[in-house]
Amino acid sequence: RTFDVRNASAWAPTESGNTDLTWIGDDLLVSTSDAGTVDLWREIGEKKRVQFEKTLVQHDDVAQSVSASADGTRIASASFDASVRVWDLGKECGRSYVAHSEAVYSVSFCPKNSDVLVSASQDGIARMWDLRQNARPARKFYVSELRGVGLRSAAWKADGETVALGDAAGRIVLMDAGN
């Protein structure tokens, strides 16, 4: 089946390929791109159009993943530049963290705690982040026993107690978050 933009309820051209999208509330859309940007878009009007608002973050490589906190006050992005960046939407300020040694493929906020997120990296490590710990917010949460097999995805279960991790070998690992 071919996509026909004439049948779409909304579309917007971007300058590079989109790698991930997430909604915050009813009308704010956040996108990541292969150009390394994290952009905000606003859904407007009755025809459900999206309008570019601003670029929040410029990573040094592909921005692969984006996640919004449950309370909608923060977003986190993961990048091939080995960083995780967290943006406080209310204060319009961000912070970059480098705790992985290789590309970070996925980042996911805990659905029950807006200070906690998990990241999954090509280095085979998942890190649990507690943003209340300013000096050292990340700790190793899971290390793959398969040497050279990176982690590609991370997702929280709705109860905030379990994290699912997916790796490049096709395995899914369920971990107790221990919050």
C-alpha positions as CSV (number, residue, x, y, z in Angstrom):
1,R,0.0,0.0,0.0
2,T,1.3,3.4,-0.9
3,F,1.2,6.4,1.4
4,D,-0.7,9.3,-0.1
5,V,-0.1,12.6,1.8
6,R,-3.5,13.8,0.5
7,N,-5.2,11.3,2.8
8,A,-3.2,12.2,5.9
9,S,-4.8,14.3,8.6
10,A,-1.5,16.1,9.1
11,W,2.0,16.1,7.7
12,A,5.0,18.3,7.9
13,P,8.2,18.1,5.9
14,T,11.4,17.9,7.9
15,E,15.0,18.7,6.9
16,S,16.2,15.2,7.8
17,G,14.9,11.7,8.6
18,N,12.8,11.3,11.7
19,T,14.1,8.6,14.1
20,D,11.5,8.8,16.9
21,L,8.4,10.7,18.0
22,T,6.5,11.1,21.3
23,W,3.5,13.2,22.4
24,I,3.4,15.4,25.4
25,G,-0.2,16.2,26.3
26,D,-2.8,16.7,23.6
27,D,-0.9,18.9,21.2
28,L,2.9,18.9,21.7
29,L,4.9,16.5,19.5
30,V,8.6,15.9,20.0
31,S,10.8,14.4,17.3
32,T,14.4,13.2,17.0
33,S,16.3,13.1,13.7
34,D,19.2,11.6,12.0
35,A,20.7,15.1,11.9
36,G,20.9,15.0,15.7
37,T,18.1,17.4,16.5
38,V,15.3,17.2,19.1
39,D,12.5,19.3,17.8
40,L,9.2,20.5,19.2
41,W,6.1,20.7,17.0
42,R,2.6,22.0,17.9
43,E,-0.6,20.5,16.5
44,I,-2.8,23.4,15.4
45,G,-6.1,24.1,13.9
46,E,-9.1,22.0,13.0
47,K,-7.3,20.4,10.0
48,K,-4.8,18.9,12.4
49,R,-1.6,20.5,11.0
50,V,1.7,20.5,12.9
51,Q,3.8,23.6,13.1
52,F,7.5,23.6,14.0
53,E,8.2,25.5,17.3
54,K,11.9,25.1,18.0
55,T,14.9,22.9,18.2
56,L,15.8,22.0,21.8
57,V,18.9,19.9,21.5
58,Q,21.6,19.3,18.9
59,H,23.5,16.1,19.4
60,D,26.8,15.5,17.7
61,D,25.4,12.4,15.9
62,V,22.0,10.8,15.2
63,A,19.4,11.4,17.9
64,Q,17.8,8.0,18.0
65,S,15.2,8.0,20.7
66,V,13.1,10.4,22.7
67,S,10.9,9.9,25.8
68,A,8.7,12.3,27.8
69,S,8.3,12.1,31.6
70,A,4.8,11.1,32.8
71,D,4.2,14.6,34.1
72,G,5.2,16.2,30.8
73,T,7.8,18.4,32.3
74,R,10.9,16.7,30.9
75,I,12.1,15.0,27.8
76,A,15.1,12.8,27.4
77,S,16.9,11.9,24.1
78,A,19.4,9.2,23.3
79,S,22.1,9.6,20.6
80,F,24.8,7.8,18.7
81,D,27.2,10.3,20.2
82,A,27.0,8.2,23.4
83,S,25.0,10.8,25.3
84,V,21.7,11.1,27.0
85,R,20.3,14.6,27.2
86,V,17.5,15.7,29.5
87,W,15.5,18.9,28.9
88,D,13.4,20.6,31.5
89,L,10.5,22.1,29.4
90,G,9.4,24.6,32.1
91,K,12.8,26.1,32.7
92,E,13.9,25.7,29.0
93,C,17.2,24.3,30.0
94,G,18.9,21.0,29.3
95,R,21.8,18.9,30.5
96,S,24.0,16.4,28.7
97,Y,25.2,13.2,30.3
98,V,27.8,10.8,29.0
99,A,27.8,7.5,30.8
100,H,27.9,5.1,27.9
101,S,31.0,4.3,25.8
102,E,29.0,3.7,22.5
103,A,25.8,4.8,20.8
104,V,22.7,5.0,22.9
105,Y,19.8,3.6,21.1
106,S,17.0,4.0,23.5
107,V,15.8,6.1,26.5
108,S,12.6,5.7,28.4
109,F,11.2,7.6,31.4
110,C,9.5,5.6,34.2
111,P,5.7,6.0,34.0
112,K,5.5,6.4,37.8
113,N,8.4,8.6,38.6
114,S,9.5,11.6,36.4
115,D,12.9,11.6,38.0
116,V,13.8,8.1,36.8
117,L,14.7,6.8,33.3
118,V,16.6,4.0,31.7
119,S,18.9,4.0,28.7
120,A,20.1,1.2,26.5
121,S,23.3,1.3,24.5
122,Q,25.4,-0.5,21.9
123,D,28.0,-1.0,24.7
124,G,25.7,-3.7,26.1
125,I,24.8,-1.7,29.2
126,A,21.5,-0.4,30.4
127,R,21.8,2.4,32.9
128,M,19.2,3.5,35.4
129,W,19.1,7.3,35.8
130,D,17.9,9.1,38.9
131,L,17.9,12.8,38.0
132,R,17.7,13.8,41.7
133,Q,21.3,12.5,42.1
134,N,23.1,15.5,40.5
135,A,26.7,14.3,41.0
136,R,26.2,10.7,39.6
137,P,22.7,10.2,38.2
138,A,23.4,7.0,36.3
139,R,24.2,3.5,37.6
140,K,24.7,0.2,35.7
141,F,21.3,-1.6,35.7
142,Y,22.0,-4.5,33.3
143,V,25.1,-5.7,31.5
144,S,24.7,-8.1,28.6
145,E,26.6,-11.3,28.9
146,L,26.9,-11.6,25.1
147,R,30.1,-9.7,24.3
148,G,29.7,-7.3,21.4
149,V,25.9,-7.6,21.4
150,G,24.4,-4.1,22.0
151,L,21.1,-3.2,23.5
152,R,18.7,-1.5,21.1
153,S,15.5,-0.8,23.1
154,A,14.2,-0.1,26.5
155,A,10.6,0.2,27.7
156,W,8.9,0.4,31.1
157,K,5.9,-1.6,32.0
158,A,3.0,0.7,33.0
159,D,3.3,-0.2,36.7
160,G,6.9,1.3,36.8
161,E,8.3,-1.9,38.3
162,T,9.6,-3.7,35.2
163,V,11.9,-2.7,32.4
164,A,12.0,-4.7,29.1
165,L,15.3,-4.5,27.2
166,G,15.8,-5.7,23.6
167,D,19.2,-6.5,22.2
168,A,20.8,-6.9,18.7
169,A,20.7,-10.7,19.0
170,G,16.9,-10.6,19.1
171,R,16.5,-11.3,22.9
172,I,14.1,-9.6,25.2
173,V,15.2,-9.4,28.9
174,L,12.8,-8.4,31.6
175,M,14.4,-6.7,34.6
176,D,12.9,-5.7,38.0
177,A,13.4,-2.0,38.3
178,G,13.8,-2.0,42.0
179,N,12.5,1.5,42.5
